[in-house]
Amino acid sequence: MNTLPLELTPAVLASIAGILLSLSFNYIPGWNVKYGEMTSQMKSLIMLGCLLLTTGILFLLVKFGAIIPNQPVNGWSYFWMFIFAVASNQATYNLSPAPAEVITAKAQRSPFDEYSDAG
């Protein structure tokens, strides 16, 4: 008997992973300050890489039977898992308040760091 109100499909698992990644980069002490000090471009690349890796691991777990979904998985499944992970990650990032130390770390960055490679 399934007691959850939703089915844990690969896309739902990827969404949960995206949410957890966003919260961990925002609230784990020390890690959140280092991440907050980075430029927006660097943070985007790091998060994108983490999401690709996470959805890849989930896809492999489903593909090799460690997680048994109620639907078959293929390349399109991986694509949609990644899209759901990115969407949930960004929604969580935009909705969760930043801790005071992260706000301080962002304020201490040079305003020109964002455009330092503009030439």
LINPEKA-V977109 format. One record per pair of residues at least 4 apart in sequence whose C-alpha atoms are under 6 Angstrom apart, sorted by the first residue. I is the first residue (numbers start at 1). J is the second residue. D is the distance in Angstrom with one decimal. If there is no record, write none. Layout:
i,j,d
I,J,D
I,J,D
This chain:
i,j,d
8,12,5.7
9,69,5.8
11,81,4.5
14,55,6.0
14,81,5.5
14,85,5.0
15,84,5.3
15,85,4.3
15,88,5.5
18,85,4.5
18,88,5.7
18,89,4.4
19,88,5.7
19,89,4.9
19,92,6.0
20,24,6.0
22,89,5.5
22,93,5.8
23,27,5.9
24,28,5.4
25,32,5.3
26,32,5.1
27,32,5.8
28,32,5.7
32,36,5.9
33,102,5.2
36,102,5.5
36,105,5.8
36,106,5.6
37,105,5.2
37,106,5.5
39,114,5.8
44,48,6.0
50,54,6.0
52,56,6.0
55,59,6.0
55,82,5.9
59,63,6.0
60,64,6.0
61,66,5.0
61,67,5.7
62,66,5.9
62,67,4.7
73,77,5.3
85,89,5.9
92,96,5.8
112,116,5.9
